[in-house]
Amino acid sequence: MEARAHIFISGRVQGVCFRDYIRQYAGSFNLTGWVKNLVNGRIEALVEGEKEKIEHLIGKMKEGPPLSWVNDVEVEWEQYKGEFSDFRITW
């Protein structure tokens, strides 16, 4: 089933290659969307694809890359729109 998730990650998630970590896993799971840093220190991501694969990506977000620590991952499930062709880091 196709799904869309709007995700906010808090903790030590900036300056530790977290966005690239997410981009790599999203690509390996054939997911589309984007990820970016927020001025409040969190990371925001919008992800589309198979719901099961998005759930795997969320699991990877909760782990985070080395040097990071994750305090919270907020997920808002939304209706799939199919508006992305790839997954990228944005600003």
C-alpha positions, 0 to 999 in steps of 0.5 A: 500500500502506498503511503506518505509520512511527514516526519520530524526528528529531534535530538542531536541530529544536525552536524552528524550526517543525519540527512545523508544517512536518511537519503541513503536508506530512502534510496535503498528502500525505493522511497521518494521525497525530501529531508532538511534541517530546521532552524530549531535543530530538528530534521524534517522529512516528507517520504512517499512509497510503500508503507512497510518500507517507510516504517523500516526507514522510520526505524532507521531514523530512530537508530540514527547514524554514529555520533547522533542521538535521537530523542523523538521521531514524530510521524504524521501519516498522510494520503499518498500523492505521488509527487516526487521522482526521487529522494533528496536533501533540500534546504 
